[in-house]
C-alpha cells in the first residue's frame, strides 16, 4: 500500500454513557511527502544492522568472553584507588556517559565521556580516534593516571588472585602462566608497565617493567590485551535500535498504518529539516547517524578561550605509535581492512582540532554534549548550530559547510522531536550491572541478551 497524505489507526473513544468503546478510526496525519526520493534516502538510515564483525578480536562475539568482560567493566579493583571502574564514567543509567562536562576518574580528564551505546559501529574510537578497535580503546583508560591509573601487571595479578576471574579467563584464553601464579603466591608485586607516551622512562613502575624478563613481559602484555578483548566483547552487546524512527521507516516499506504513526507530525517536520535546511546529513548519516569521521565545527570551548585541544591530529599520532592497533602484533587479523586503514593513515595538520562525529541515536540521558561537554543539553546544541554564537577557531571544514541555520523556534522544536524519535528500545537489565559470576558454563554457550 502506498502511503497517503493521512494514515489511519484504531483508537478508543468514550461512549455517551462514559464507557470506553471502539472508536471511529483516528487519523495519523502524514505531513511530509514520503514517496519517491525521500523514501529511498530514509532506507539508508534504517534499520540498524548487526554490528560489523571485528576480525582483530577473535573472541568479539564469544558469550563467555563477554561475561568476563562485563565483570571487568564493573570491577573497581582495576584502579589505583580501588574506587573507579569503567562504569564510573560509563554509567548505564546515564546512557553509558557520566553527566559531567569533563570525565572524572582517579582525577579529572580533559574531555567529556562519550557514550558506549552502539559504540561497535564506529571505525575509530574516542573523540580523537586514538584507537581503531574496541579492545584497543579499552586498554588506555586502565593505565591512564587520570582515568583508572592501574598497570597491566596489577591487572594480571588481580585476575590471578581472583578464582572466578582466573577460571573465566582460562575458559576463554587458556591457563595463566605458571610463573605468574607462583609470583602472586609468593607476594611479588606486579605493579609494572612500560612508560606511557610523554612520560619519563625511569618511573618506578617502568623500572619494575624493565626488570621483568622479556618472556614475562610478553605474558603480561597478552593478559592485558585479552582483558581488553573481553571488555570489548561485552561492549559490542550495548546496542540500542528499534526506535520510533525505525518503526516509521519500516511502516513506509510495509504500508503499515500503525507503524507510520510512530513518528509524530512534529518529528516528521523535524525529519525534513534534518534532511534539508539543517544539512545534518553531511556528517550524521547512515544507520548509526554518524559518518564516523572527524570535523572541526568551531565549537565554543569550556574554558571560554581559543581551542587548545589538537583532537584528531594528536589522536592519529598516538594510534600510529601504538603496538595495539589492528596491524600490530596483538591483533588477530593483521591483513584485513582495519589493518590496511592503519597502514594508510597519516598525521596531517589539517586535522588539528577535529573530533569524531557522535551518533545521534539514543541521545536521552547523554547530556551535556560535545567533546568537552560544553553544550549543556540538546536545546543548547540546536541553538549553537542555529546562530553559531561563540564559535571559535577556523578550519577548512568550517569554511566549506558550517553556516548559521537560522532556525525558528518552531523549527528547533520540530528538530528536537525528530532527535527524540531516535531513542531505541532499552537494553536488557542483565547488561546494566555486574554479572553474578564472571564465568558461564562453557558448554552452554548461551546467546548473550541485548
C-alpha positions in Angstrom: 0.0 0.0 0.0 1.3 3.4 -0.9 1.4 5.9 2.0 -1.0 8.8 1.5 -1.4 12.2 3.0 -3.1 10.8 6.1 -2.9 7.3 7.6 -5.3 5.7 10.0 -5.1 3.7 13.2 -7.7 2.5 15.6 -8.1 4.2 18.9 -10.7 4.1 21.8 -13.3 6.8 22.4 -15.8 7.5 25.2 -19.3 6.3 24.5 -22.2 8.6 25.5 -22.6 6.7 28.8 -18.9 7.2 29.7 -17.8 3.7 28.9 -14.8 3.1 26.7 -15.9 1.8 23.3 -14.3 1.1 20.0 -13.9 4.4 18.2 -14.1 5.6 14.7 -10.6 5.3 13.3 -8.4 8.3 14.3 -6.2 9.7 11.7 -2.4 9.8 12.0 -1.6 12.6 9.7 1.4 12.4 7.4 2.6 16.0 7.0 5.5 15.1 4.6 5.7 13.6 1.2 7.1 10.1 1.7 7.1 9.0 -1.9 10.0 8.8 -4.3 13.5 10.0 -3.4 12.8 10.6 0.3 11.6 7.1 0.8 14.8 5.7 -0.8 17.0 8.1 1.3 15.4 7.0 4.5 16.1 3.4 3.8 19.9 4.3 4.1 19.3 5.3 7.7 17.2 2.3 8.9 17.2 -0.4 10.1 20.3 -0.5 12.3 22.1 -3.7 11.2 24.1 -6.1 13.4 27.4 -4.6 14.5 30.2 -5.1 11.9 32.5 -8.0 12.6 35.8 -7.4 14.3 38.3 -10.0 13.0 41.1 -8.3 15.0 39.4 -9.8 18.1 38.7 -13.5 17.7 36.5 -13.5 20.9 34.5 -10.5 20.0 31.2 -12.5 19.8 32.1 -15.1 22.4 29.4 -15.1 25.2 32.0 -16.4 27.7 34.4 -13.5 26.8 31.5 -11.0 27.0 30.6 -12.2 30.5 34.2 -11.9 31.7 34.4 -8.5 30.1 31.3 -7.4 31.8 32.7 -8.4 35.2 35.9 -6.5 34.5 33.9 -3.5 33.3 32.3 -3.1 36.7 35.3 -4.0 38.8 36.6 -1.1 40.9 39.7 -3.1 41.8 41.1 -2.3 38.4 42.0 1.3 39.5 44.8 2.8 41.6 42.4 3.9 44.3 40.1 0.9 44.3 37.1 3.2 43.7 36.9 3.6 39.9 35.7 1.2 37.3 34.8 1.6 33.6 31.3 2.0 34.8 32.2 5.0 36.9 32.5 7.2 33.7 30.2 5.0 31.6 27.2 4.8 33.8 24.4 2.6 32.5 21.7 4.9 33.9 23.1 7.9 32.0 23.4 6.4 28.6 26.8 5.0 29.4 28.2 8.5 30.0 28.5 10.3 33.3 26.5 13.5 33.2 29.7 15.6 33.7 31.3 18.1 31.2 34.7 16.5 31.8 35.2 12.9 32.8 36.2 12.2 36.5 38.1 9.0 37.2 41.0 8.9 39.6 41.5 12.6 38.5 39.7 14.9 36.1 40.1 14.3 32.4 40.3 16.8 29.6 37.3 15.6 27.6 33.7 14.6 28.0 32.9 10.9 28.4 31.5 9.6 25.1 28.6 7.1 25.2 29.2 3.3 24.7 25.8 2.8 23.2 26.2 1.5 19.7 30.0 2.1 20.0 30.8 -1.1 18.0 29.6 0.7 14.8 32.4 3.2 14.9 35.5 2.8 12.7 37.6 4.9 15.0 37.2 5.1 18.8 37.3 8.0 21.3 36.9 11.7 20.4 40.3 11.9 18.6 40.3 8.4 17.1 43.3 7.2 19.0 42.0 3.6 18.9 40.9 1.6 15.9 39.1 -1.2 17.8 37.0 -1.6 20.9 39.7 -3.8 22.5 42.4 -1.2 21.9 40.2 1.5 23.3 39.6 -0.5 26.5 43.3 -0.6 27.3 44.3 3.0 27.5 41.9 4.1 30.4 43.2 1.2 32.6 46.7 2.7 32.7 45.9 6.4 32.2 46.7 8.1 35.6 43.6 10.4 35.2 41.2 7.6 34.5 41.9 4.3 36.3 45.6 4.6 36.9 46.4 0.9 37.3 49.1 -1.1 35.5 48.9 -4.1 33.2 51.0 -6.0 35.8 48.4 -5.3 38.6 45.6 -6.3 36.2 47.3 -9.7 35.6 47.8 -10.0 39.4 44.1 -9.3 40.1 42.9 -11.9 37.6 45.4 -14.4 39.0 44.3 -13.9 42.6 40.5 -13.9 42.0 39.3 -17.5 41.5 36.3 -16.5 39.5 38.2 -14.2 37.1 41.0 -16.8 36.8 38.7 -19.6 35.8 36.7 -17.4 33.4 39.9 -16.2 31.8 41.1 -19.8 31.4 37.8 -20.8 29.7 38.3 -18.1 27.1 42.0 -17.7 26.7 43.7 -20.7 28.3 45.5 -21.1 31.6 47.6 -18.3 33.1 51.4 -18.7 33.0 52.8 -20.8 35.9 55.4 -18.2 36.8 52.6 -15.6 37.3 50.7 -17.9 39.8 54.0 -18.5 41.6 54.8 -14.9 41.8 51.4 -13.9 43.1 51.5 -16.8 45.7 54.9 -15.5 46.8 53.7 -12.0 47.4 55.6 -10.4 44.5 54.3 -7.0 43.4 53.5 -6.8 39.7 52.7 -3.0 39.6 54.6 -2.6 36.4 54.0 -1.2 32.9 56.1 0.4 30.1 56.5 4.2 30.3 53.5 6.0 28.8 53.8 8.3 25.8 55.5 11.5 27.0 56.4 10.0 30.4 60.0 9.7 31.6 61.2 6.1 31.3 62.7 5.9 34.7 59.5 5.9 36.7 59.1 3.3 39.4 56.6 1.2 37.5 58.6 1.4 34.3 61.7 0.3 36.2 59.9 -2.7 37.5 58.7 -3.5 34.0 62.2 -3.3 32.6 63.4 -5.7 35.4 61.0 -8.4 34.2 62.4 -11.0 31.8 61.2 -10.4 28.2 59.1 -13.6 28.1 57.3 -12.5 31.3 56.6 -9.0 29.9 55.1 -10.7 26.8 52.9 -12.8 29.1 51.6 -9.7 30.9 51.0 -7.9 27.7 49.0 -10.9 26.4 46.8 -10.9 29.5 46.4 -7.1 29.3 45.2 -7.4 25.7 43.0 -10.3 26.4 41.3 -8.3 29.1 40.7 -5.5 26.6 39.2 -8.0 24.1 36.9 -9.4 26.7 35.7 -5.9 27.7 35.1 -5.2 24.0 33.0 -8.4 23.7 30.8 -7.0 26.4 30.6 -3.5 24.9 29.6 -5.0 21.5 26.3 -6.0 23.2 25.4 -2.4 24.1 23.3 -1.9 21.0 20.0 0.1 21.1 18.0 0.2 17.9 14.3 -0.3 17.1 13.4 3.4 17.7 10.2 5.2 16.7 12.0 6.4 13.6 12.9 2.8 12.7 9.3 1.7 13.0 8.3 4.7 10.8 10.7 3.7 8.1 9.6 0.1 8.4 6.0 1.3 8.1 6.9 3.0 4.8 8.2 -0.2 3.4 5.3 -2.3 4.6 2.5 0.2 4.2 1.7 -0.4 7.9 -0.6 2.3 9.2 0.2 1.7 12.9 4.0 1.9 12.3 3.6 5.1 10.3 2.0 6.6 13.3 5.3 6.1 15.3 6.5 9.5 14.1 4.5 12.4 15.3 3.8 15.3 12.9 6.4 17.4 14.7 9.0 14.7 14.4 8.1 14.3 10.7 8.7 18.0 10.1 11.9 17.7 12.1 13.0 14.9 9.8 12.6 17.2 6.8 14.7 19.9 8.5 17.3 17.2 9.3 17.4 16.1 5.7 17.2 19.6 4.2 17.7 23.0 5.7 19.7 21.6 8.7 22.2 19.9 6.4 22.7 17.5 9.3 23.2 14.5 7.0 26.5 15.9 5.8 28.0 14.4 9.0 25.2 12.4 10.6 24.4 9.8 8.0 24.0 6.0 7.8 22.1 3.7 10.2 24.1 5.0 13.2 23.6 8.6 12.2 27.4 9.3 12.1 29.9 9.3 9.3 32.5 8.1 11.8 34.9 10.7 10.7 36.4 13.9 12.1 35.3 17.5 11.8 36.1 20.9 13.3 32.7 22.6 14.0 34.2 25.7 15.6 32.5 24.8 18.9 32.9 27.2 21.9 35.4 25.9 24.4 34.5 25.0 28.0 37.1 27.5 29.3 35.9 30.3 27.1 39.2 30.8 25.2 40.5 29.7 21.9 40.8 25.9 21.3 44.0 24.2 22.6 43.0 20.5 22.1 44.6 19.2 18.9 42.0 16.4 18.6 42.5 14.1 15.7 46.0 15.5 15.0 47.3 14.1 18.3 45.0 11.0 18.2 46.5 9.9 14.9 50.0 10.1 16.3 49.0 8.1 19.4 47.4 5.4 17.2 50.3 5.1 14.8 52.8 4.8 17.7 50.9 2.1 19.5 51.6 -1.6 19.4 47.9 -2.4 20.0 46.4 -1.2 16.6 44.9 -3.6 14.0 48.2 -4.1 12.2 50.2 -4.7 15.4 51.4 -8.0 17.0 48.3 -8.3 19.3 45.7 -8.2 16.5 44.0 -11.4 15.4 43.9 -10.1 11.8 46.9 -8.1 10.6 45.9 -8.2 6.9 42.3 -7.2 6.9 40.6 -3.9 6.2 41.3 -2.4 9.6 45.0 -3.2 9.3 45.1 -1.6 5.8 43.4 1.5 7.2 46.2 1.9 9.7 48.9 1.4 7.1 47.4 4.2 5.0 46.8 6.6 7.9 48.8 9.8 8.1 49.0 12.6 10.6 48.2 15.8 8.8 48.0 19.4 10.1 44.5 20.0 8.6 43.1 17.6 11.2 44.1 19.8 14.1 41.1 20.4 16.3 38.9 17.9 14.6 36.8 15.4 16.6 34.8 12.3 15.7 31.1 12.7 14.8 29.0 11.2 17.5 26.0 9.1 16.8 22.6 10.8 17.2 20.9 7.6 18.2 19.9 7.4 21.9 20.6 10.9 22.9 18.4 10.7 26.0 20.4 10.9 29.3 23.6 11.8 27.5 23.8 15.5 28.3 26.0 17.5 28.3 27.2 17.2 24.7 30.3 17.7 22.6 33.9 16.7 23.3 34.2 19.0 26.3 30.6 18.7 27.4 30.4 22.4 26.7 26.8 22.4 25.5 24.5 21.6 28.4 21.6 20.0 26.6 20.0 19.4 23.1 18.4 22.8 23.1 21.9 24.4 23.5 23.2 22.2 20.6 20.4 23.4 18.3 20.9 27.0 19.4 24.6 26.8 18.6 24.1 25.4 15.1 21.2 27.9 14.5 23.3 31.0 15.3 26.9 29.9 15.7 27.2 32.2 18.7 30.5 31.9 20.4 32.1 29.9 17.5 35.8 29.6 17.8 38.8 28.7 15.6 39.0 28.2 11.9 39.3 25.2 9.7 38.9 24.2 6.0 35.8 22.1 7.0 34.2 25.2 8.7 34.8 27.3 5.6 33.0 24.7 3.4 29.8 23.8 5.2 29.4 25.5 8.6 26.9 28.2 8.3 24.2 29.5 10.7 21.0 27.6 10.1 18.7 30.5 11.4 16.2 28.1 12.8 12.9 29.4 14.1 11.6 28.4 17.5 9.1 26.0 15.8 11.8 24.5 13.6 14.0 23.9 16.7 11.1 22.2 18.5 10.4 20.0 15.4 14.1 19.1 15.1 14.2 18.2 18.7 11.1 16.0 18.3 12.9 14.1 15.5 16.0 13.6 17.5 13.9 12.3 20.4 12.5 9.7 17.9 15.9 8.2 17.6 15.9 6.7 21.1 15.8 2.9 20.8 14.4 0.2 23.0 16.1 -0.2 26.4 18.9 -2.7 26.9 18.4 -5.9 28.8 18.7 -5.3 32.5 21.3 -8.0 32.6 23.7 -5.8 30.7 23.4 -2.9 33.2 25.1 -4.4 36.2 27.9 -6.7 37.2 27.2 -10.4 36.3 26.6 -12.7 39.2 29.7 -14.6 38.2 32.4 -13.8 35.6 32.2 -17.3 34.3 29.4 -19.0 32.4 29.2 -22.7 31.7 31.5 -23.1 28.7 29.3 -26.0 27.4 26.0 -24.0 27.4 27.2 -21.1 25.1 24.0 -19.0 25.6 23.1 -16.2 23.3 24.0 -13.0 25.0 20.9 -10.9 25.6 20.6 -7.4 24.2 
